Amino acid sequence: MTTLSEDTIAGLVRDDLAHLIHPQYYAPEHQDPVIFDYGDGVWLVDVRGKRYIDGLSSLWNVAVGHGRSELADAAADQIRKIAFTNNYTGFSNVPAIELAAKVADLAYDNLSGVFFTNSGSESNEGALKTARFYWNLQGRPSKVKLIARERAYHGGTLATAAMTGLPPFWKYFGPLPAEIVHTAQPENLECDCELNSDGECAHWLEAAIEREGADTVAAFIAEPVKGAGGVWTPSAEYFGRIREICDRYEVLFISDEVITGFGRTGRWFAHEHWDVQPDILSVAKAITSGYVPMGAFIVSDEIMEALQTVPPDARFMHAYTNSAHPTASAVALRNLQIFEDENLLANAETMGAKLGDGLRSALGGHTHVTNLRSLGLIAGFSLVQDAETGAAYDAADGVGGQVARHMREKGQVITRFVGDHIVLAPPLIVSGDEIDHIVGAVEAAIRAVTGE
């Protein structure tokens, strides 16, 4: 690969600034963007030839790493055969049928029906619509509300932004759908729960259901690990209690595994850690390792049966042009074969343990680091003024951004930060040496920024 001239790079930056509106756009932070040229394994290379470890699998999605010719070949072969077909009722295609069967086989035992989308946002929005549709079929049209959690991220559509429990995603986009509400810490709560890493417990959901009225609540949505909100892990008992609460109040449980699905936690799907099964499962990202856009929501046997036995006036009028796209399906099938051929779930478990142990060894007891958390190959920690008291930095200090910038510029590791929380999720193919490189870059950045 050859690097581009500085004049060519300057022209790209000018055109980028003039024409390309980026996700979560804020122009002052985009005056000197890193422009990527190519990738190889866990490494990314920019147009100046500088190499970086992809410490977040780009956006939690490039599970099998960059530059996989097998996925390029799968896409090319399918495009040559037939790139796109109409997949509305009455039509189908071979790769989509095979992928639906594969995903249903890998997912939780109680799930069987697969609807393909283009993204995680679409998957979560479709999951909510399906929950409402199901309760209408049951003769309970008042069950329309969805309960989500604080610090959760569920997408960028109007409905999924409302599900997202991060207020910056709401500002200037309101009013948001009033039927989407959030859990909050109940007053005078006394319980014996082991708390999640962010201080939440399952009784927050029960309080929210009782506040809203169970007859109005269609579903509860939760990420097994709150990823984009800062990698907040659950207690061992949390989701078992969530499942019991949902059953008791007749509320569908939607599991958003857009980030954790397909091996990220060392299991195909994260609730396998706690022997819990959702009613609807949302996925995207690693289903194709980001090589082409694709997502899905997968529904329980009970919901699938209801969809297959609707009366003539209750057609499931939910559709996307690209649903069950044959080229995306072919890439996803080949991607999942790589997972199996290279035993990536086992590698995620082994390398995840090495990452967690390495961070604890390097940063445990550090004056400005607290709440180290991980599950499989996803990890996070918090930067604070004083770990002993928990005193936070002033937001204006931008310590998280300083650490992430040092990691990128000096440590050759790219990742994201959420305020003063650093998050990590490298590709599932990552090696032990590459994990050591990531940990070293994290440690060096923190010591450089904090002076300790």
Secondary structure, DSSP 8 states (H G I E B T S, - for coil): -----HHHHHHHHHHHHHH---TT--GGGGSS---EEEEEBTEEEETT--EEEETTHHHHT-TT-B--HHHHHHHHHHHHHHS----STT---HHHHHHHHHHHHHS-TTEEEEEEESSHHHHHHHHHHHHHHHHHHTT-TT--EEEE-TT----SSHHHHHH---GGGTTTS-S--TTEEE----TT--------TTS--THHHHHHHHHH-GGGEEEEEE-SSBTTTT-B---TTHHHHHHHHHHHHT-EEEEE-TTTTTTTTSSSSGGGGTT---SEEEE-GGGTTTSS--EEEEEEHHHHHHHHT--GGG------TTTT-HHHHHHHHHHHHHHHHTTHHHHHHHHHHHHHHHHHHHHTT-TTEEEEEESSS-EEEEE-SBTTTTB---GGG-HHHHHHHHHHHTT-EE-EEETTEEEE---TT--HHHHHHHHHHHHHHHHHHH--
